[in-house]
Amino acid sequence: MYNRTTNLCSIFRLSFSRSKLMHTATTSICNNNNVMAKPETLDSLTTQLESLFRACSDASMVQQARQVHTQVIVGGMGDVCAPSSRVLGLYVLCGRFRDAGNLFFELELRYALPWNWMIRGLYMLGWFDFALLFYFKMLGSNVSPDKYTFPYVIKACGGLNNVPLCMVVHDTARSLGFHVDLFAGSALIKLYADNGYIRDARRVFDELPLRDTILWNVMLRGYVKSGDFDNAIGTFCEMRTSYSMVNSVTYTCILSICATRGNFCAGTQLHGLVIGSGFEFDPQVANTLVAMYSKCGNLLYARKLFNTMPQTDTVTWNGLIAGYVQNGFTDEAAPLFNAMISAGVKPDSVTFASFLPSILESGSLRHCKEVHSYIVRHRVPFDVYLKSALIDVYFKGGDVEMARKIFQQNILVDVAVCTAMISGYVLHGLNIDAINTFRWLIQEGMVTNSLTMASVLPACAAVAALKPGKELHCHILKKRLENIVNVGSAITDMYAKCGRLDLAYEFFRRMSDRDSVCWNSMISSFSQNGKPEIAIDLFRQMGMSGAKFDSVSLSSALSAAANLPALYYGKEMHGYVIRNAFSSDTFVASTLIDMYSKCGNLALAWCVFNLMDGKNEVSWNSIIAAYGNHGCPRECLDLYHEMLRAGIHPDHVTFLVIISACGHAGLVDEGIHYFHCMTREYGIGARMEHYACMVDLYGRAGRVHEAFDTIKSMPFTPDAGVWGTLLGACRLHGNVELAKLASRHLLELDPKNSGYYVLLSNVHADAGEWASVLKVRSLMKEKGVQKIPGYSWIDVNGGTHMFSAADGNHPESVEIYLILKSLLLELRKQGYVPQPYLPLHPQIMGKN
């Protein structure tokens, strides 16, 4: 193949003046020889050209094309458009683009036909940008396109993945009435569907007066590729009622939906249709059926169908191996792989991509590396599927650097490979790397899909990057992926974790389709962000919507009931757990323990724990925390030792609970012992929250300087929580100097937290430093920090009542204050002296 740029430059150097000179010379020779273009000569040449077109498939016909070209010129028909354009077409089809270019500039370019052939030739060479250049030059030359112009212009736009430009071409075709042409329409539908513009593809599809089987299949594939399975099934039903014949491609496409969704019932019905249509022995359909039954979890049917197939190939074996791996039968995948080798079927990249996850699950990363070596030694084609699988395996095996090397080692990178990298980075908390990888794939012009978007949004959520998250949301809206459930769930989760529950809920309400994951995300978000009452209301709505509760739904709702606290709702949910056999789920049971503990019913918490069959570290941590929060440190420690006797190893949460319980009970030495036990005996690294508990342990006991020494010994920078704990201890024990030091750090780390200002103000007030109190409060006003009032909840007879300080909004507030006044009088009789949280100024106290 000659150099593209040099060749095009040489073509464009052929000016129209030179072309006309050659045409004049040829005409003069013909006239001097009295050669006239006779009708019978024209008919003969036209017949010869037609036969050449039918036979022309490669460069072998070039010589005959040149002979006909000579006859056209000698016969004086060089200025007749049809034969000359036919010769041009022959040159294009034979791949002789230089000859085609030379001839093109010799023609009268007032008609669309020669332009069409040049556009087609440039497209066939893969020179999409020059094909479009010729199209726009054609328009600039006032040559009107015909219905044969648009298919290859649209395909050239597709080659460049330039949908906006294609829309401009589409508008031109519409204005000329060619948008309903079958070939132009087919090209438009394919381009829109391949690039994720499925609604535009459907609009073109509906406009076409005639739709053949190929077009129906293009629409089906477009819906499947974009993840819009409901519309794909609807299109299949429409196709069956139309005059178009359903073929093997159609069945393969629609069966893949059943495989993806795990819809066994629909898959068996389609199997019946396949048999009725006579396609059961079609290799492509049979392979898809095996894959469908495998992915639906019915390996018995898959194996039975596999055994009855007259001929199996690599695709068939791949479908069966993938089925065993995806259904958790990893131990059986290896014998099946060996049987494939024994049957003489050579594994390919898809085989290894399916097989590798089973090796990691049943073996170790070392075994995966051995298989990787086998792939390299046997020169298995290293395509994007295998590359994605290897990247995924290395990430899940913990070897991030090896995953990076595979990603960077060759140019085989597509959106699936990038998605695997993004997911791997998110798995390891490398969220910035995940976002940067996404930016890179966009810059490279790759077309993102729903899985890519669902993978990168959690990275924005993890780092609370609201601005990139909003940009991604806009990108999703442009690509029209917002109605795909996993993308919608990721959007709501991103907004919630970025602190914008309002935007999360607003988007959630607009979602047309919500699955359990989406509901769970919203319930847990409201529960974890101080809105437990909304979380419980959403839990009710989820039940009424027909969505099925799972362990995550119940755990999130029970956590909300615990945070409210609302024992009445918690008991209702407990009843549902028992009726629907969720009692054996350790996470649900652990959340029940936590709910009963926080609602003040330690006896029921113990009862739930005692009835559990399989107790793990989560359930033990829950019951230990329950006794610790109820001020029972000895029981808490006894349970810890019982946990060890049961063979359950403690984790960082276990020690966090124990140290906290020791701190609240004043057991300083025990707390220090268990902190050292965690780090030295069990090798568990102390986290920020462990150091905060140790600071609290020392601070409550009045050992404020030891608390400060603990902060100084931390291997990482203390956060606001650690300094806030020290400040609280300083207020309790009147250490003004350390309080000032702690507050300086707090005002840098969390300058908008009103609680720290109030604590520091009270430290100065307790010490009688009223000028400093005034200074702190002035600083609050200067920075615009407002004290957010605290609220308390109480559950009485199934109803939740909420109060704030000096609250008069409750309908029974008068009676409540009368009872409180009576109780205060009784307390004072017993010697109680009220100690105000905010100390009063001596002048105010003197007035009292």
CORLINBEL-V871416 format. One record per pair of residues at least 4 apart in sequence whose C-alpha atoms are under 7 Angstrom apart, sorted by the first residue. I is the first residue (numbers start at 1). J is the second residue. Records with the same first field share a line. If there is no record, write none. Layout:
I=J  J
//
This chain:
2=7
3=7
4=8
5=9
6=10
7=11
8=12
9=13
10=14
11=101  102
14=18  105
15=19
16=20  105
17=21
18=22
19=23  105  106
20=24  106
21=25
22=26
23=27  106
24=28
25=29
26=30  73
27=31  76
28=32
29=33
30=34  35  74  76
31=35
35=75
36=75  76
37=41  75  76  77
38=42
39=43
40=44
41=45
42=46
43=47
44=48
45=49
46=50  83
47=51
48=52
49=53  86
50=54
51=55
52=56
53=90
56=61  93  94
57=93  94
58=93  94
59=94  95
61=65  94
62=66  91  94
63=67
64=68
65=69  87  90
66=70
67=71
68=72
69=73  87
70=74
71=75
72=76  77  78
73=77  78
78=84
79=107  108
80=84
81=85
82=86
83=87
84=88
85=89  113  114
86=90
87=91
88=92  100  103  104  117
89=93  117
90=94
91=95  96  97  99  100
92=96  97  100  117  121
96=100
97=101
98=102
99=103
100=104
101=105
102=106
103=107
104=114
110=143
111=143
112=116  143  144  145  146
113=117
114=118
115=119  138
116=120  148  149
117=121
118=122
119=123  131  134  135  152
120=124  152
121=125
122=126  127  128  130  131
123=127  128  131  152  156
127=131
128=132  156  159  160
129=133
130=134
131=135  153  156
132=136  153  156
133=137
134=138
135=139
136=140
137=141
138=142  143
139=143  144
145=149
147=178  181
149=153
150=154  184
151=155  183  184  187
152=156
153=157
154=158  166  187  188
155=159  187
156=160
157=161  162  163  165  166
158=162  191
162=166
163=167
164=168
165=169
166=170
167=171
168=172
169=173
170=174  179
171=175
172=176
173=177  178  179
174=178  179
179=184  185
180=185  207  208  209
181=185
182=186  208  210
183=187
184=188
185=189  204
186=190  215
187=191
188=192  201
189=193  201  204  205
190=194  218
191=195
192=196  197  198  200  201
193=197  198  201  222
194=222
195=447
196=226  479
197=201  479
198=202  222  223
199=203
200=204
201=205
202=206
203=207
204=208
211=215  216
212=216  244
213=217  244  245  246
214=218
215=219
216=220  239
217=221  249  250
218=222
219=223
220=224  232  235  253
221=225  253
222=226
223=227  228  229  231  232
224=228  229  232  257
227=484
228=232
229=233  257
230=234
231=235
232=236
233=237
234=238
235=239
236=240
237=241
238=242
239=244
240=246
246=250
247=251
248=252  279  285
249=253
250=254
251=255  285
252=256  284  285  288
254=258
255=259  267  288  289  292
256=260  288  292
257=261
258=262  263  264  266  267  292
259=263  291  292  295  296
262=295  296
263=267  296
264=268  296
265=269
266=270
267=271
268=272
269=273
270=274
271=275
272=276
273=277
274=278  279  280
275=279  280
279=285
280=285  286
281=286
282=286
283=287
284=288
285=289
286=290
287=291  315  316
288=292
289=293
290=294  302  305  306  319  320
291=295  319  320  323
292=296
293=297  298  299  301  302
294=298  299  302  320  323
295=323
297=327
298=302
299=303
300=304
301=305
302=306
303=307
304=308
305=309
312=316
313=317  345
314=318  345  346  347
315=319
316=320
317=321  340
318=322  350  351
319=323
320=324
321=325  333  336  354  355
322=326  354  355
323=327
324=328  329  330  332  333
325=329  330  333  358
329=333
330=358  362
331=362
332=336
333=337
334=338
335=339
336=340
337=341
338=342
339=343
340=344  345
341=345  346
347=351
348=352  380
349=353  380  381  382  383  385  386
350=354  385  386
351=355
352=356  386
353=385  386  389
355=359
356=360  368
357=361  393
358=362
359=363  364  367  368
360=364  365  368  393
363=367
364=368
365=369  397
366=370
367=371
368=372
369=373
370=374
371=375
372=376
373=377
374=378
375=379  380
376=380
382=386  387
383=387  412
384=388  412  413  414  417
385=389
386=390
387=391  417
388=392  416  417  420
389=393
390=394
391=395  403  406  420  421
392=396  420  424
393=397
394=398  399  400  402  403
395=399  400  403  424
399=403
400=404
401=405
402=406
403=407
404=408
405=409
413=417
414=418
415=419  446  447  448
416=420
417=421
418=422  437
419=423  452  455
420=424
421=425
422=426  434  437  455  456
423=427  455
424=428
425=429  430  431  433  434
426=430  431  434  459
430=434
431=435  459
432=436
433=437
434=438  456  459
435=439  456  459
436=440
437=441
438=442
439=443
440=444
441=445  446
442=446
448=452
449=453
450=454  481  487
451=455
452=456
453=457  487
454=486  487  490
456=460
457=461  469  490  491  494
458=462  490  494
459=463
460=464  465  466  468  469  494
461=465  494  497  498
464=497  498
465=469  498
466=470  498
467=471
468=472
469=473  494
470=474
471=475
472=476
473=477
474=478
475=479
476=480  481  482
477=481  482
482=487  488
483=488  511  512  513
484=488
485=489  513  514  515
486=490
487=491
488=492
489=493  517  518  521
490=494
491=495
492=496  504  507  508
493=497  521
494=498
495=499  500  501  503  504
496=500  501  504  525
500=504
501=505
502=506
503=507
504=508
505=509
506=510
507=511
514=518  519
515=519  547
516=520  547  548  549
517=521
518=522
519=523  542
520=524  552  553
521=525
522=526
523=527  535  538  539  556  557
524=528  556
525=529
526=530  531  532  534  535
527=531  532  535  556  559  560
531=535
532=536  560  561  563  564
533=537  564
534=538
535=539  557  560
536=540  557  560
537=541
538=542
539=543  557
540=544
541=545
542=546  547
543=547  548
549=553  554
550=554
551=555  588
552=556
553=557
554=558  588
555=559  588  591
556=560
557=561
558=562  570  591  592  595
559=563  591  595
560=564
561=565  566  567  569  570  595
562=566  595  598  599
564=793
565=598  599  793  794  795
566=570  599  795  800
567=571  599  795
568=572  798
569=573
570=574  595
571=575
572=576
573=577
574=578
575=579
576=580
577=581  582  583
578=582  583
583=589
584=612  613
585=589
586=590  615  619
587=591
588=592
589=593  608
590=594  618  619  622
591=595
592=596
593=597  605  608  609  622  623
594=598  622  626
595=599
596=600  601  602  604  605
597=601  602  605  626
601=605
602=606
603=607
604=608
605=609
606=610  623
607=611
608=612
615=619  620
616=620  648
617=621  648  650
618=622
619=623
620=624  643
621=625  653  654
622=626
623=627
624=628  636  639  640
625=629  657
626=630
627=631  632  633  635  636
628=632  633  636  661
629=661
631=665
632=636
633=637  661  662  665
634=638
635=639
636=640
637=641
638=642
639=643
640=644
641=645
642=646
643=647  648
644=648  649
650=654
651=655
652=656  684
653=657
654=658
655=659  674  678
656=660  690
657=661
658=662
659=663  671  674  693
660=664  693
661=665
662=666  667  668  670  671
663=667  668  671  696  697  700
666=701
667=671
668=672  697  698
669=673
670=674
671=675
672=676
673=677
674=678
675=679
676=680
677=681  682
678=682  683  684
679=683  684  685  686
686=690
687=691
688=692
689=693
690=694
691=695
692=696  721  722  725
693=697
694=698
695=699  707  710  725  726
696=700  725
697=701
698=702  703  704  706  707
699=703  704  707  726  729
700=729
702=733
703=707
704=708  729  730
705=709
706=710
707=711
708=712
709=713
710=714
711=718
718=722
719=723
720=724  746  749  750
721=725
722=726
723=727  742  746
724=728  746  756
725=729
726=730  742
727=731  739  742  743
728=732  759
729=733
730=734  735  736  738  739
731=735  759  763
734=763
735=739
736=740  763  764
737=741
738=742
739=743  760
740=744
741=745
742=746
743=747  760
744=748
745=749
746=750  751
747=751
752=785
754=758  785  786  787
755=759
756=760
757=761  776
758=762
759=763
760=764
761=765  773  776
762=766  838  839
763=767
764=768  769  770  772  773
765=769  770  773  839
766=839
769=773
770=774
771=775
772=776
773=777
774=778
775=779
776=780
777=781
778=782
779=783
780=784  785
781=785
789=804
790=804
791=802  803  804
792=802  803  804
793=800  801  802  803
794=800  801  802
795=799  800  801
796=800
803=807
808=813
809=813
812=816
813=817
814=818
815=819
816=820
817=821
818=822
819=823
820=824
821=825
822=826
823=827
824=828
825=829
826=830
827=831  832
828=832  833
840=844  845
841=845
842=846
843=847
844=848
//
